[in-house]
Amino acid sequence: MTKEVSEIAKPFFQQKEFDIIAEVCSGISLPDSSKYAVKIAIADFNLQTKEPLLVKNCYNRWLARFP
């Protein structure tokens, strides 16, 4: 993006604050029956699940809720 375009667009890009609520329950049809983690990343903000409660047949179950 050129500096000229950036200056024109600047008034339309204001910082906003948001609240995020997320729930991670299950992963289905995974490549194999390993323990996976789910990561939600927005810019430099990250949320990550712990180990799954159940792992079998290419399926993982978590009971994770953020926040």
C-alpha distance (Angstrom), angle and dihedral (degrees) to the residues before:
residue distance angle dihedral
M1 . . .
T2 3.75 . .
K3 3.79 121.9 .
E4 3.81 90.6 -114.6
V5 3.82 92.4 55.6
S6 3.80 90.0 44.9
E7 3.81 91.7 55.0
I8 3.81 91.8 48.7
A9 3.82 92.1 49.8
K10 3.83 96.6 42.9
P11 3.85 96.8 91.9
F12 3.80 90.0 55.5
F13 3.82 95.0 53.9
Q14 3.78 107.8 69.4
Q15 3.78 123.5 162.4
K16 3.78 112.1 -105.4
E17 3.77 130.4 -173.8
F18 3.78 120.0 -134.6
D19 3.80 135.7 -177.4
I20 3.78 116.5 -133.7
I21 3.77 124.6 -152.3
A22 3.80 115.1 -178.8
E23 3.78 134.6 169.6
V24 3.80 124.4 -162.8
C25 3.80 114.8 -164.5
S26 3.79 112.2 155.2
G27 3.76 147.6 -5.2
I28 3.80 115.8 -147.3
S29 3.81 131.9 -171.1
L30 3.81 91.9 18.7
P31 3.84 118.1 174.3
D32 3.82 92.0 -105.8
S33 3.80 142.4 -13.4
S34 3.81 96.0 -84.6
K35 3.80 128.4 127.5
Y36 3.79 109.2 -92.5
A37 3.79 133.3 -172.6
V38 3.79 127.0 -149.8
K39 3.79 118.4 -136.8
I40 3.80 124.4 -166.7
A41 3.81 110.7 -163.8
I42 3.79 127.8 -177.2
A43 3.81 112.9 174.2
D44 3.84 104.0 -53.7
F45 3.84 94.4 -20.0
N46 3.84 115.6 100.7
L47 3.79 135.9 -176.3
Q48 3.81 119.3 -174.6
T49 3.78 133.7 -178.6
K50 3.79 123.2 -127.6
E51 3.80 122.5 -126.6
P52 3.79 114.9 -45.3
L53 3.80 118.2 -100.9
L54 3.80 92.7 -136.9
V55 3.80 131.2 27.4
K56 3.81 123.3 -179.4
N57 3.81 142.0 123.4
C58 3.83 95.8 7.8
Y59 3.82 90.1 -50.6
N60 3.82 131.5 116.8
R61 3.81 126.1 -170.9
W62 3.78 124.7 -159.1
L63 3.78 131.1 173.2
A64 3.78 96.9 -154.6
R65 3.80 125.2 148.0
F66 3.79 124.7 178.2
P67 3.02 120.2 -124.1
